[in-house]
Amino acid sequence: MTDGRNSGAPASDGQQADVIRLDLDRAMDMFEAPKIELGSEHGSFEPGINRCVAEVTGHPIGHEVRLEVTLPAEEITPGLEQRLATTLRRYCDERSRTNEGRKDSMRRSGVRALRIGLPVTLFGLAITAIAFHVGDGDDPQTAVVDIIGWVLAWLGLWYPFDKILFYPSDFVRENRALAVLRDAPVAVVAREVDATIASDGRDGSTGI
């Protein structure tokens, strides 16, 4: 369960810090794929960090974020909050560097795509120019050839410029979220035990 909303904890700029709440079965589920237990009402189906990134990128916050990780009491050990915060910083730094590399690679790929796209565009414009100067403007065949020329001209530039201008923006947006999460305070709280389980010492399930 992830719940990003304002808490009562003051941020350094006088605003309230937004809290992202994660319900996990293990501390490592923050960074690796969790083990799924059928019938369990707790835990996560994906790494907690992915959900944190999605929360920040999907709902721009604009100020500080705080993480609240709920774990079973037996999973909480001394110094766990500090270890989680240290690993979170390392993860965000490494993922940001990887995103920078992917962004540069995407742009280089777009530039290389222009080697094919630009001739296609010129070819399409040439078809359009020939159809305009040679054909009859009222001829349906001339109109079709003209449309084909414009489509080729558009396709030749669309894919390269998408990779140069638009695709890298996803990595930029994710890196902004990682910068917010990198120094986020981490609080670990123990999961409340169901009263029935606590009193009976069992979950009430029956064997078959």
Secondary structure, 3 states (H helix, E strand, C coil): CEEEEEEEEECCCCCEEEEEEEECCCHHHHCCCCCCCCCCCCCCCCCHHHHHHHHHHHCCCCCCEEEEEEECHHHCCCCHHHHHHHHHHHHHHHHHHHHHHHHHHHHHHHHHHHHHHHHHHHHHHHHHHHHHHHCCCCCHHHHHHHHHHHHHHHHHHHHHHHHHHHCHHHHHHHHHHHHHHHCCCEEEEECCCCHHHHHHCCCCCCCC
